[in-house]
Amino acid sequence: MLIDDESLGVEIVEHMLAMEPDIAFLSTHDGRSAFETAETFNPTIVLVDLRMPLIDGFEIISRFRACPNLHHLPIVMLSSEDDPALKAKGFGLGANDYLVKWPDRRELVARIRYHSLAYLAMRERDAAFAALEKSQADLLVRTEELEQSRTALLQAQKMEALGNLTGGIAHDFNNVLQIINGSLTLLKLQIRDNEQAQKRIEVALGGVNRGAKLASQLLSFARRQALQPRVTSIGKLMDDVLQLLRHGIGLTTPIDIDLAPDLWNVLVDPSKFENVLFNLAINARDAMQNGGRICILARNTHFSHADLPAGDYVMISVEDSGSGMPEEVVQRAFDPFFTTKPNGQGSGLGLSMAYGFVKQSKGHIEIDSTVGVGTKVNIYLPRAQAAHAGTARDKPLHDVSGNETILVVDDEVEVCKTTSELLRSLGYQVLESSDGESALEAVKKNPSIDLIFTDVVMPGKLRSVDFVAAAKAMRQDLPVLFTSGYVQPDILSEWKNQSHIRLLSKPYNVQELASKIRHLLDHKQSQP
């Protein structure tokens, strides 16, 4: 690029360079527009005449050196004078070379190539350094992402291991509670006239109920609780939850409800989800020792996470303006039995239960907390495509006795015995089996069996679900009541919509057992 106010000088340089196919030439007569022209043309060298009327070459050099985009561009001074003072002034302003008008064509071309190649090499070097810095920055970001993924994986593995452990404990614990519960119920029936003994039995049964609640929380965290999901409207559910919360956390803690008007339906167990929201609200209230507000918000959103497929979700947030949690506490908040509350003021299972329920419902839960600002717990539940259609629950029955024949199948001998005795006390005929093989033989030999009551998890070659499938193949109308201390996810999925198959969680009391059995038997009799 040449900056010269004389047309003759422009013609001379253009003529000298016309025979060089690798050199593109551009000139301008006005030094004031040289900067815009240079930024558009992007030259590799600038030739500038020192003597111009409106703005001289020295001013142009100064402006080029002050411009960030043109700062390193090679500048060659042109002058008709071979004056050391002019050279010194130009070099002091940042010029790279000096030529007296007019040099030999070969010299001009050589100097243009020399400075241009040096400038291009510098640009390549700078581009390489920039690329290196960017790659280092990208590597750092990727390393941080991998570390976060590794931490998340370790956390997920830890939670899975804890879930398996607590699920197994809860399963055995529920079987023990069932033996105690059944034995106490039978004892209560046998000593009806002893009022003092009746009171002591009631106290013991209360202890069984407390143990059952603890086991239920463990199963919730372990993602082994028996859920009964159905298409649920979050808006309608919140109306019920708000009434529960206002009574449960007290009228002194304000609760703001902010629900989008067009919330999608979700597929959840409504009663269990109500319990999750209640526990989160209790935690929020406890975090605000000096008062504050709880806000429950629900929105439709498109969400993606490493553990979930991208898609439509309903986000439900429970937010408080309390003390907040440091990062190390947030990392452990979902661990079972971890709590920051004083001894005796919390078991540390509230958030664990929420975590297990949400994961079992194929959703995601996360905590966003800042010390001194507050905490927000976000729950993401997948959108249900079906329209809202809640199913009616079984109505309680007054008369739960009967004279039908029931096959009781359980590998826990004491559970089987106490359950059978409870059913006999209600008038039922009872057959007992301890495994799937003997139970299937009993079905084959006794066409009088009206209902199967079987544990879900049993040892032996024939699993409980396989035994039931074989029994149903022989007698399609045979009702089945499953029971378990815990249920593997989706183990009963093939029968989830069948009205003649139900599930009863351990530990159960005699009223729950008899009511479920009576409903199944009455439903069978009502069918054509």
Salt bridges, closest charged atoms under 4 A:
ASP4 OD2 - LYS101 NZ 3.47
GLU20 OE2 - ARG105 NH1 2.73
GLU20 OE1 - ARG113 NH2 2.76
ASP22 OD1 - ARG113 NH2 2.89
ASP30 OD1 - ARG32 NE 3.13
ASP49 OD1 - LYS101 NZ 3.20
GLU59 OE2 - ARG63 NE 3.09
GLU81 OE2 - ARG51 NE 3.46
ASP82 OD1 - LYS87 NZ 2.82
ASP97 OD1 - ARG111 NH1 2.89
ASP97 OD2 - HIS115 NE2 2.92
ASP104 OD2 - ARG106 NE 3.13
GLU107 OE2 - ARG111 NH2 2.68
ASP126 OD1 - ARG125 NH2 2.92
ASP138 OD2 - LYS134 NZ 2.93
GLU145 OE1 - ARG142 NH1 3.52
GLU147 OE2 - ARG150 NH1 3.27
GLU160 OE1 - ARG223 NH2 2.96
ASP172 OD1 - HIS171 ND1 3.23
GLU195 OE2 - LYS199 NZ 3.91
GLU202 OE2 - LYS188 NZ 2.04
ASP256 OD1 - ARG293 NH2 2.84
ASP258 OD2 - ARG299 NH2 2.82
ASP286 OD1 - ARG285 NH2 3.12
ASP286 OD2 - LYS341 NZ 2.92
ASP307 OD2 - HIS305 ND1 3.85
ASP307 OD2 - LYS359 NZ 3.68
ASP312 OD1 - HIS302 ND1 3.49
ASP312 OD2 - ARG383 NH1 3.31
ASP335 OD2 - LYS158 NZ 3.01
ASP335 OD2 - ARG332 NE 3.68
GLU366 OE1 - HIS364 NE2 3.41
ASP394 OD2 - ARG502 NH1 2.47
GLU404 OE2 - ARG518 NH2 2.89
ASP410 OD2 - LYS506 NZ 2.94
GLU432 OE2 - ARG424 NH2 3.43
GLU441 OE2 - LYS444 NZ 3.69
ASP450 OD1 - LYS524 NZ 3.88
ASP455 OD1 - LYS506 NZ 3.69
ASP466 OD2 - ARG463 NE 3.03
ASP522 OD1 - ARG518 NE 3.01
